[in-house]
Amino acid sequence: MKALEVARQNKVIGNALEAKVDLYAGGEVEEFLKEMSSELATIFIVSGVELHPMSEAAAGASKSEEMELAVKVSPAGGEKCERCWMYHSEVGADSDHGSLCPRCADVVRKHHC
């Protein structure tokens, strides 16, 4: 959350949903994050999260002093889904729901049948 706030202050992003977060972790932290990697974007309320080994920590990544973790925040790619407001590279790919991301298009399709 601290890295997101710094990115907002530096005008890298406007809000958290405009962010893609790269996490660089090692040891127990990496194992813990791997277990929930598919849910990290939802947990952090951002548009995307990628988990990397700590050895690949990018220049400019904020490093934690308490644990083996570094964070880099950048603007999310893709377009904004009008339903969930997350940015996704496949917004517009669904011919029936062109303004939605694949997850939202699937939800809408299932609930309108």
PyMOL commands that set and color helices and strands:
alter all, ss='L'
color gray80, all
select helices_A, chain A and resi 2-9+16-18+27-35+37-44+54-56+102-111
alter helices_A, ss='H'
color red, helices_A
select strands_A, chain A and resi 19-25+48-53+62-63+69-75+79-80+87-88
alter strands_A, ss='S'
color yellow, strands_A
deselect
rebuild
show_as cartoon
